[in-house]
Amino acid sequence: MYLVRALAINPALLDNFLFTRKAKPVEDVDLSEINATIRDGMKYVRRIYSGLPVWKRFFISSRWRSELPWFMVLGTRHSGKTSLLLSSGQDFPLPEQLNRVGKDNSPTQHCECLFSNDALFLDTAGKYLDKPKESQLEWNGILKALKKYRPVNAVNGVIVAISVTELLGKSQAELLNLAATLRSRLDDVRSTLGVRFPVYVMINKLDQLSGFDEYFRNLTAEDREQVWGVTFPYSEEKVSVDMALEQRIRHELGLLENRIRNNIPVRMQEEYSAADRKGMYALPQDFRMLSQRVTEVLQNIFFASRFDETKFHTTLRGIYFVSSCQPANIELLNNNTLIQKWRNVTSYKNPTSPASVTKRSSKEGPLVGAMAYGKQFFLKQLFRDVITKDGDLVSYNLKVQSKYRFQNLLGHAACIGAAVWLVWAFLVSFQNNDGYLQVIKTKLGTLENTASSYAKTADENVLPTLLSATQLLPEYGPLDVNSPDLEWRYGLYTGSAVAHGAGNLYDFFLQRYLFPIIEREAKTSLSNAVYAADSKAIYESLKLYLMLTGEGKFDQHYVVEEVTKNWQESGKIDPYEEKGIFIKHLNMLFTEEKWQEYGHAPDAALIKQARGILAEKTTTARLWERVQADLQDQAPANITLRKIVGENATQIFTLSDNELLLKGIPGLYTYAGYHQVIKKKLTPLLFELQLEDRWVMGRSSTPAADPLTLQLDVLSVYLNEYTLYWKRVLSSVRLIPVDANSGENSQGLSVDIILLRTLVSESSPLLNLARYAVKQTTLVDKQKEKPLLDDLNLRSNTYLINQAQKVQERYAFRENRRIQELVDNRFDGLRNFVNGDSRDSGSGNNISMLQGSPMTQMMGALNDQYTRLVVLNSAFDNGDIPPVSNDGMRILAASQTWPDPFKNIIAPLLKGSSSKLENKVIAQTSKAIEMSVGDVCRNNFQGRYPFADSDRMASLSDVERFFGTGGTVDNYFKKNLESKVNTESSPWRYKGSESGEGLRFFEKVAAIREALFDSNDGRKVALEFSASVRYLPPSITQLIMNFDGDAMRYSHGPVTPSFFKWPGTRQGTLVSLTAQRQQASALPNIILRGPWALLKWAESADNVKQENNGKQILTYYMGNDRVEIEVSGLMHGNKNISDLLRDFQCPSAGSMRI
């Protein structure tokens, strides 16, 4: 509810919830003018003591800061601060300020220093009270400047100017705000400057009260100079409560009011004008109203706070009523009078202040207005006898004052201490230098022994010690010889002389002992290189040897680097412990002018032999080796496969060349390497290397080869290597191999689809590879280059310029033709494949360049293949077996004609996808078989005889419907598989594949059909077989065999086979075997029933023997008698029909036997 009311009263509050207000930017405030004002004030004050002697100013250097008091003046705009100061009767020595007395002055912008003989008044602008927030930075700047330039007693007092207009013409809230601002500013002065000062409150523009002019008209000039107000004791500690201040102010102002009131009758008698008497009569009433407002404002400004020193000390020095000028056009009307209340009612006014400021209509001329500045009431004695005399009431900043006194004392103590210290320093310096010389003497003795030992033995392991000892000879403990501490510099410092002598001795040892060894090692390295016939090592060693012997152009950096490297390889640098120490010795050696003074003459024979070996290589080969070594570090970064196909492209490629895969293509053999390094730097570098090669080979006096021809020859070597690198790269690009052991990757098409989708995508890495390869293998810039001489803007020697341009154009033509032959033409196949018939050798970044090119056709074919694989894969996922076209194989065949790298990328992918597609078809076919004929097979034959050893029998009609011609299996095979399967070989295989998954089942069915189905075109089970008795024991007189109604009786006699058919006349219901004996009944010994009784009879034999002619010998034991029956027709090939049926398996995931 309260929130709703608040929003209803002030809807703008809603913005705080809906919008975030941006903080107003803090404007930068220029405080330089403020600092300059206060600084100039201090300079002016300093003039007083400019005539004092220097020594006196040294001891009283800060007294001038406090002898002239400073008073700060605070007040609102138009409160009359400046006029009040200029009308105070003070003597202003500055002409520009004196000229402003008695005149209207413009408002103060920031602050101003008004100089008088008795004090300095810091007049501040009214904005520091009117706009405290906006002017806070400037206000802080004033206080900081005061603290900087007057740290002890920044101000001696503060004058607060409040006009009568403000007190009577503002509302209660506005006065409260003014009091709070004044209290805050006084607190800022007190806390920032660290002083406690008196505050003088001046109620200005008293002349605007009604009757003021009439009442005080009779005062003489001397009377107007007196003080009219209240002055409070300042040093008295505050012991009463806060109300005592308010009561005291009210009491004192009441006395002033009573004085006016009591003097009214006398003054009225002195005046004769009724109008003047009438105006005079209103003065006590208006003054009472003013006193009330003054009391309220000062109470809010000066009431005691228990949180600062105002609790113990009062800061209010006095309240004074003044008038610096009396303008005749402004008056205050008391709103509490009956007449003024009636006027406000008739004018529809509701004033909130006790009085209203109005402009008085004046008929006086401008002379009267100017004379308003001629009178000043109650100012002169106030400033002369009260304010300026109170300069010592301020409590100084004891912290800063103590600091200055301490500094003064410390300065005197420092002078005495410096004298003592100097004497002590001379003594210490003498002792230090004497001890230093004693140590150097000892070191020289040790160094002399070491030098003598080396001169006798020439032991190279001693030389590092000798050099280091000589170099470190001037060193002594913590002493810095070149920049010693002060404790060494008082007295005779000998370190510089010792260091100079040690340096000369060190240089001698370097030239006399170290350089001959370096020269000898360089010669040894050259001899070893010549012996090994290593041309590169010979060149480097010969170059170094010639430089050391003075036969070549000396390069200190090269010599130091090569000598260090050679000594590291030979191990001679080990006695020096650190590589940096040895390098430092070398640099010091070669810095000297006469470093070859103790060298030997060069070995002319060795140099000639080395040059002879180097001459076996052409100049072109030697120079290219040097160019390659020098430009390798300046070449761009090596190009990796990832950069070739694109940083953001899917990484599906790899390189079969492990070296290129790990290191990439050297940046020197790239498009950027040629155009940015080779093309720009080859000419100047080759010129330098040619000059170097001439003096290394000793051909300085012979004519030099044509530089243009030589440059073309070197360029040819580079271009041939450039071509070999890129041919290696393009021929080794491959697709990233996929793990063939994972089930998804080995059987599924997902990986191939992903690869194809990546290859034909908009950001195809294959396209990136093609474009990048075309760019890198097209070095000739088709755009004609601007002749170099065009930039010179030459006007004279036209003939010479034309000739130079012709030479340049001729060389550019030869260079481009050489690049065309050695690089661009060797990759024409790739460029034409990617860009078509276009001869533009651009980078190919625009896809429109590829329109109609073989590359576009290839991408279209790959996109079609991708679509086909997606459709086929979706069909496989849905359980269908879609027809598979040979488009993939046609693309595979066409890929053999594509240039590198395309054929090595596309061919394996298409070959793999075709293989996986074939496996998918086979797997889907097997699954279909399992779900169709497999279910029938498992339901009718699984666990049933004759397919398993079980008492449950498979129905003969089910067997015929399933295995027979035109049956379930035969119809399925002819409909779905006959055109896809090669049945001419065993085991059966899919055409065009080595896989036969799922076909073993159909091959077994065909074998069973061939073995069991001989009648009715293979639709019915029919077995034709023969049986004969091969052995019958004498105890059995006759053997009777009954096969489904066809009986055979055999007694001892000739063996003749009998032929039977199964099923027989009884449709396969009975098989019996009866052995008749003389004394036995004719009951069958073996009797079997059912459609598969024949197979059970054959299986029931006690022993079965296979004959080579395909017949079987079945042995039965009837009691103790053995009977052998020869059977023919129950075999299929070399396998028993029962075994053939038992080996049959229904199609299933587990290939379960039945």
Order of alpha helices (4+ residues) and beta strands (2+ residues): alpha-alpha-alpha-alpha-alpha-beta-alpha-alpha-beta-beta-alpha-alpha-beta-alpha-alpha-beta-alpha-alpha-beta-alpha-alpha-alpha-beta-beta-alpha-beta-alpha-alpha-alpha-alpha-alpha-alpha-alpha-alpha-alpha-alpha-alpha-alpha-beta-alpha-alpha-alpha-beta-alpha-alpha-alpha-alpha-alpha-alpha-alpha-alpha-alpha-alpha-alpha-beta-beta-alpha-beta-beta-beta-beta-beta-beta-alpha-beta-beta-beta-beta-beta-alpha
